[in-house]
Amino acid sequence: MNFRYVGPPRLGRGLDRYQRIDQTAHREVHGEFRRRSVRELLAMAEQVDLRGRGGAAFPFARKLKAVVSAARRQDAQTVVLVNATEGEPASAKDKLLMSRTPHLILDGAMLAALALGAREVVIGVTDGGRAGRSIRSAVVESNLGGFIRVVRLPERFVTGEGGALVNGVNGAPALPPGRKVRAAERGVDGLPTLLSNAETFAQLALLSQLGPDLYRAIGTAEEPGTVLLTVWGPGGRPVVVEAPAGTPLFQVLDLCRADVGQGVLMGGYHGAWLAPAAANRARVSREDIARAGASLGAGIILPLAPDVCPLGEVARVAVYMGMETAGQCGPCRLGLPALARSLRALAEGDSRSEALSAVRQGMQVVKGRGACHHPDGTSRFIASALEVFRDDVDTHLASGTCGRPVRGLLPIDGEDAAAVEESEDTGLRLTVDWTRCAGHGLCGHLVPDLVSLDEHGFPVVESKSVPQRLLRQAHQAIEMCPALAMRFKTP
């Protein structure tokens, strides 16, 4: 994986000499491990305002304090949980850390674990390839196999949500719990758990090694130090860049031989788009990107080339996000797929004015009503696209198309969402027993991807096979039909 940097690298120090920094090389590059007390870690984290690097930017010191307080109150042991799942398809920074400099992550996790007197460190991963193998090897190299365990979880967008990660580590489905449960109060095995992102722990290790004064010698006064960024260049492959906070965005793009194009997506698929003018003025810091109207999030920077259809590219991601839901609440299970259908209809020129109204209505319906933040984040991504690419929207409304292709520049785990839908063919089809059907219309609300309702409220069933992602809803439509008129048939 390509790594570049603005100014002297810190997290990436030594990567110009080593393809992977093993434990021996790690000590040569970063020095010996020094144990710290909770008081020392808190003081250092507060002095530089160390924030989580997984997207929410929550203050690390506040998390640490919360775990200490909960452990005392409950008279319980603690656990340190490293979120290295990186479920966002456009992000690659944590994979680079795991692949090439994994001992920084381990040092940060062990600093916290030893300070807390934790029972264990757990590292949650989804990667079964090079990154996953590397972090497991680092545990062995450090002789920490009895204290650190690596847990493999399903590679899905929602797996990285804190509650979903805890559930997965505890042996339950890796899905958000549906109600807010703070890991600091009850996490792994019900114990107070310090949960943070892989880069956050690597930054903690760096902070301990450098000390607060040297750590904040670069960056901005409000956001000291460096940030890891995943930048998508013209070749359609990610480059991980380490840059001091406050670096001009155009400088980071230029380093990766990219420009702002039609607009720049900041923060990934729960983030927002910046128009070209705003992107050219912006600097890489949480505060500056927020002022520009977006979010730095997990450090994703994705410019959209001028020769593609913005609406089609965004619609393709919306379909993917609708498929990646936990499926536990109405906004996720029904709202996001409906929103994706409307956006795709607008991009493809079908019922254009009606589709745009449906997109806007769909965003309002899911906003603030989900069991987790997935509906809100997806809506924010779509809403910013409608604003930044409003000229393209107007063209689609007037002509049905902008004439430019959809090339799949926005990554969704290497597969087109439509292809995923087709590959999940179950061979089952829904059918209606018309001798029983009374037009209650419940099936149309339970599985709208397959059943629409005519003007009299009777079902109009799609002839296509039920995809795997809709099988549960189809079963529910059959079981809940008041007239017992809905059923499966095989070809």
PyMOL commands that set and color helices and strands:
alter all, ss='L'
color gray80, all
select helices_A, chain A and resi 23-30+38-48+60-74+93-100+102-116+130-141+157-160+162-169+188-190+198-210+212-215+249-255+268-270+276-281+286-292+310-323+330-347+352-366+374-388+390-399+417-423+442-446+468-480
alter helices_A, ss='H'
color red, helices_A
select strands_A, chain A and resi 3-5+79-84+120-125+148-152+193-197+226-232+238-244+247-248+264-266+272-274+283-284+300-303+429-432+451-453+459-461+486-489
alter strands_A, ss='S'
color yellow, strands_A
deselect
rebuild
show_as cartoon
